[in-house]
Amino acid sequence: MRKSHLLAILKKFPHQKVAVFGDVMLDEYIYGNVSRISPEAPVPILRVEKKEYFLGGAANVANNISTLGGKAHLLGLLGNDHKSGMMKRMLDEKGISHTLYDRLKETIQKTRIIASNQQIVRVDSEEANPICTDIEKNVRAEMAHINPSIIVVSDYAKGFVTAGLLSLLKDYTAQSGIKLIIDPKPNHKHFYPGAFLITPNTSEAFEMSGVYSIEEAGKKLKNELSSHILITKGKDGMSLFEKGNDKVLHFPTRAREVYDITGAGDTVAAALSLALSAGASLKDATILANHVAGLVVEKIGTACVSKSELEDILESENKKIRNLAQIKGIVQDYKQKGKKIVWTNGCFDLLHGGHVKYLEKARQFGDVLIVGLNSDESVRRLKGPERPILKQEERAEILSALEFVDYILIFSEENVSQHLKQIKPEIYVKGGDYDIKRIDQEEKKVLLEYQATIQFIPFIKGYASSDIIKKIKMKSKKK
């Protein structure tokens, strides 16, 4: 099963060493309350209650690698100031090795001012000057000492990441056979061709490609940069464009609620680097990164996700299987947050490619997909005493492994009218072998009563459980 496979990859994280190159920053958070407007100008007065400091930029990537269980070595620039000392102490406390050059007038700092959990202003203290060529030479010598299993470049276009540095790193990865991941900045696009994986967010992908469609932008960047492309889309999840594969893989967000996207790209880069270094495929690495991103955006501030948190999420995949009372509570919570619920149901005996494509498309109609699964008893009534081939528990577990299936409800009734009446999904989906006339009349009556939208997904030819069973029987007879 995919869950156990992903957990096996996660267990390898502590053995991976990631070299993180990029612009290093100190993130400051100032928290307080606003109760009045200044008499000097029409601006709020913040009464400061608390200050917190976090590793930011490339240092946040290294921190995420560390909290996920891996080993990170950070390379970047600092200023010769008190903030530099603060950052080095924070890195040492977290066990993150580092090679940091004091070449800036002051360490880059981003100060976020928060009132009532709402960011009201950000203040940046920074300078952006390209590094000297002597540092690039030092980096070349440093690589032999670090001996990483993968390299991540976190480019914030603040001076450390240059064409010369990227050329050096691409040569090193080509010679050593390891992968190079880049979290990019659009104005450095010409630095990146030939990297293994580039991870722009939606706005960066549009700016880098000059087109404003996710699929067109991803395909164009993949071809222009000769790299795999993963576009991170915030609340809309991720889209993966693999070299040599025309199919685009879309991954819906795993977040229950998005509170703060600060540093989410750093978290994704960290998770991808560890997963790929541990031998995961691009798809599996993206699934893991998507889980991690879903956790981090539910936190406020420059946050990290721990290895144990990720393990808990993967272990809880079987919690997708719920009873009606639980589903009702979950749906009520989602609806209060403005989420659209999608419902579909079926036997899903011997899950095949047609089922997978159908469920993936069904999920795209809304935010949460609930699958009603016929119990063994109801399958026998529908298809005869020899069915189902797989018991309901097995079928439910297989469905749980699909990224785009959110919850599963096993039912034994003749139809799902009572379930629809209680759950009231906004979208009701059936396969193309159905039409409005063939829908169960009791179900149709309930759907019309609360004005649900009914969607039909065209039937995909060449896929049928009964055909698979016939082929198996024919082969067994020949033997």
N, C-alpha and C positions, 0 to 999 in steps of 0.2 A: 504494500500500500504506500501511497505517496507520503502520508504522515510519517511513517516509520523511516522512510528514505530521507526525508528532510531532517528528522531528528538525528539520523546517523551522520549527516553532513554537519549539523550543529556540534556534535561531539568532537569533530575534528578542528573546530575553531581555535582551541588553545595551542595547537601545533603550528599555526600560521603566523608568519612575521610579515607585516606590511610596512613598506616605506611610504610615508606620506609627505609629499612635497606641496608647498603652497603658502599662501599669505596667512600669517598667524595674527590673531586678534585677541584682545581682551574684551569680553562682553560684560558690561556693567548694567545692572537693573536697579533702578531707584523706585521704591514703592511708597505710596502715600495716599492721602485723601484730599479731595478738592471740595471745599465747602463755600468758596466765595470767589469773586472776580477781582482782579487787581484794580485799585483806584488809579494806577499809573498808566494802564493800557487795558484794552478789552481782552485780557488773557486770564486763564484760571491760575489760582495760587495753589501750589501743591505743598502740603505739610508732610515733610519726609518722615517716614516711619521705619524704613529698612533699606539697606543697600546689600546687594549680592553680586559676586563676581564669578564668571564662568569662562572656560576656555572657548574661544570662538574661531571661526574660519577653519583653516586646516588643522588647528589644534583641536577643534571640536570633532573633526573626522577621527583623529588619533584617539581622542577620549572615547568616542563611540566604539572604536575597535577594541579598546581596552575593556570597556564594560561588557561587550559581547563575548569576552573571553580570549581574544587574540592578543598578539604582541604588536605594538606600533613603535616605529622610529620616526620622529618628526623632524623635518628640515625646513627652515624658513628664516625670516628676518625679524629682528626685534630692534627697539630703540635702546639707547644707553640711558635708561631712566628707571625710576622705582617700579613702574609697571612691568618692566622686563623681569626684575627680580621676583615680582609677584607671580608672573606666569611660570617661571622656571620652578618655583616652589610648588605650584599647583601640579605641574607635570611630574615632578619628582614624587609627590605624595601619591599620585595615581600610578606610579611605576612605568611612566612613558619615557623611554630614552629619547634624546633629542640632540640635534646639531643645529644651534640657532646662532646666527651671525648678527652682532650689534652694528648694523649699518644704517639705521634710520635715526632721524632726529628725535622721534618719539615713537613708542610702540603704538600700533594702530588700536584704537578703542572705539567701540560702539556703545553709547549710553542710551538705554531705553527707559523712558519715564512712564510708570504705570500707575493709573488711578482706577480703583474699583475693578481690577483685573482687565482694564482696557488701556492699551498703549496710546498715549496722547501725543508723544513726540519722540523722535530719535535724534541724537546728537552724535556726529561722527568726527573723530579726531584722527587725521591720517595724512600721509603723503604717498605719492605713487611715483617712485623712481626705479628704473630698471637696475637689476643687480650688476655688479662688475664681473668681468670675464674671469677674474681670479677666483671668485666664488664658484663659478661653473667648473673650473679645474679642480677645486677642492671637493666638489660633489662627486666628480669622477673617481677620485681616490677613496672617498667615503663609501661608495657603493660596495667596493670589495670587502670592506669591514662589516657593513650591515648585512649583506647577503640575504635580501628579502625574498619571499615567495611570490610577491606581487607588488606592483607600484600603483599608488593613487596620486593624482595631481588635482589639488583643490584650487582652482584658479579664480581669484577674485579681482584680477587685473590691478593689483596694488604694487607691482614691481618685482616680485620674486620670480614669477613664471615668465620666461622669455623664450624666444625662438631658439636661442642657443641651448637653453636648459632642456627644452622638449626634444631637440635633435639628439642631445646626449642621452636622454632617457630612452628614446626610441631605439637608438643603437644598442644600448645596454640590454633592453628587453629582447631585441632580436637575437643577440648573441647568447643570452642566458636562457632563452626559451620561456620567459615568464610573461605575464599579461600586464598591460598598461591601461588603467581606467582614468578618464578625465571628466571632472565636473567643470564644464566650460564657462567661458565668458565670450559673447558673440564677437567682440572686436579682436579676439585672438584666434578666430576660426582658422586662419592660415597656419597656425602652429600645430594643428591637431591631426592632419591626415596620416593614416596608418596606425593610429592607436587601436587597441583591441575593442574598447567600448567607450562611448561618449554619452554623457547623461544630462542633456539639457532639460530645463523645465519648459512648459508650453511657450511662454513668451520668448525665451532664449531660442527655442527651435524655430519659431516664426521669424525672428530677427536674423538668425543665421542662414535660413533657407530663402527668405524673401517671399514665402508663400504662407497662407493663413488657413491651412487645413492640416490637421494632425497627420493624416495618412500621407498626404503629398509632401509635407515637410520632412517627415521621417524617411521616406523613400529617397528624397532628393539628397538629404544629408548623408544617408548610407552610401549612396553612389559617389557623391563628391568627395567624401572623406575616407572612403574605403574602410569603413569601420562599422561595427555593430552600433546601433543607436537605441537608447532607452529614453523615451520622453516621459518625464514625471508630470502628472496633470493635477496635482492637488487632490481635491475632493472627487475628481473623476478617475483616479487611479493611475495606471501606467500603460504605455504602449511600447512593445518591443519590436524592433526592425532588425532581423538577423541577415547578415550577408549570405548570399546563396539561397535565400528562402523568400519567396514573394509574399508569403502569408504574413499578415501582421497579427501579433498576439496582444490582445487587450486584457488588462488585469483590473477589475473594479477595485475601488478603495476598500481597505480592511478597517478603516476608522469608523467607530460608532458615532463620533462627533468630533469635528475639527475645532480646536480651541486656539492653536497657535502653530503656524508653519515655520517659525524661526528655526533654522538649522536642519530642517527636514532633508534637504539635499545632502548635507554632510552625513546624516544618518544612513541615507540610502547608499551613498558611496562606500561607507564603512561596511555595511552588511554585504553589499555586492563583492567587495574585495575579499572578505573572509570566505564567502561561499564559493567563489570562483577558485580561490587559492586552495580550498579544501576539495576541489574536484567536481563541484556541481556544474550541471549544464547551465546555459544562459537562462533557460526557462525556470529551472528550479532556483537559481540564484535570485531571479526577479521575484519569484513567489515569496522567498524568505525576506527580501528587501521590502516587499510590499507589506508583509506582516509587521516588520519593524517600523516602517513609515506610519502605518496605521496606529501603532502604539504611541509614537513620539508626538504626533500632532494632537493627541488627546491631552498632552501635558502643556503647561504654560512655561515659556522661557526657553533658554538654550538647554534642552533636556537630552538625556541619553536613555537607551533601552538596555536593560541587563540581559545576560544570557538566560537567567532563570525566568524572566518575563516572557522571552521568546519561547522557551521550552513549555511554559504554561499554556501559551496560546496554541502551540502545535498539539499539545496533549489534549486540549479541550475541543479539538475538531469534532469528536463524537458528541459533544454537547449540542451540535446542530440538530440532533434527533430529540424532539420535544413532544409533549402531549398537548391537547387542545387548550387546556387552561394556561399552560406556559406560553404557548404561541399567542394567545389573546393578550396577555400582559406585555409581551415583547412588541407586538404590533401596536398596541396603544401608545407605548413609549415612542416608537418610531414615528407614528402619525403626529404626535405632539411636536415633533421636531421637523415636521413638514416633509417626511419621506414618503415616497410612493411604494406601495406593496404590490408585488406581482405574485399571482398564484397560477400554478399548473399542476396537473396530477396525471398519474399513469402507473403502470406495472413496473416498468424499467427492469424487466427480467433479461439477463444477459446484456448488460449495458454495452452499447456499441457506438461507433462514431456518429451515427445519425442522432442518437440520444444526446450526445455531448454537444453537437452543433445546435441542436434544438434548444437545449437548456441555456447555452451561452447567449443565444439570440433572445430568449425569453427574459433573461436578466437585464438585457439592454433596454427593455421597456420601462424600467423603474429603478428603484434604489435597493430593494430587498426582495430576493426570490425565495418563496416558500413552495416546496414540492410536496404535494399530497401523494403518498405512496400506498398503493393497494396492498393490503395484508395478504398473507398466503391464502387465507380462506376466500377472500374476494377474487384473487387471481384464479383459483380453481373454479369458481362459479363462472368466470368470464371465459377461460381458456381451456377448461377440462381438467381431469384428475391428474394428468402428467405434469402439469405446470403448478407453481413456478419451478424453474430449474434451481434457482438460488432462493434460500429462505429470506424472509423479510429483513432480518437483522443484517444479513450479508449485503442485500441490495441497498439498505439504508447506509451502511458503512461505506460502500463504494460511492454512492452519491455524495456522502459527506466529504470525500476527498476532492471533489470538484470545487475549484476556487470560486466559481460564480453561483454555487448553491449555498444559500445562507441558512435555511432551516428545513427540516423534514418532519412531516406529520404522517404517521402510519394510520390508515383508516380501514374499517371493515364494511362500512355501509354500502348500499347499492349505488349511491351517488354522494356528492359532497355538498349538497344544498345546505345542510345544517351547519357545516363548517364555514361555508361562504357567508351565511347569515350572521355568524358570530364574529368572523374575522373581517369581513367586508374589504377584501383587497380591491385597490383601485383598478388594477389590470388583471384580466382573466385570459389566459393563453391556452390555445389548443393547436394541435398539429394540422397540417394542410389536408389530411384525410377527413377532417371535420369541416362543416360550414354552419351557418346560423341555424339551419333547419335540423341538423343532426345533433346539436347540443342537447343533453338531457333537459327535458322540459321543466323539471323542478329547479334545476340549477339556473336555467335561463330566466325563470320567473324571479328568483332571488336577485340575480344580477341586474335585471331591469328595474326592480323595486328601488335599489339604491344607486342606480345609474352608473354601474361599472362600465369600463371600456373593455370590449371583447376583441382580442387580437388573434389572428391565425397566422401560423408560420408555415410556409410551403413545405410539403412533404419532400424529403430528400430521397431520391431514388437509389436503390442498391443497398439499403440498410433495412433489415428486419430480423428480429430475434427468431421468428419462425423459420426464416431461410437459413440462419446459422445452425439451428437445430437439425434441419433436414440435411445439410451438408455433413454434419457430424455423424448422423445416422448412416448416410450413404458410405462414408469412409470406413465406418466400423463394419459395415456389411462386406465391403471389399476385402477387408482383412480376414 
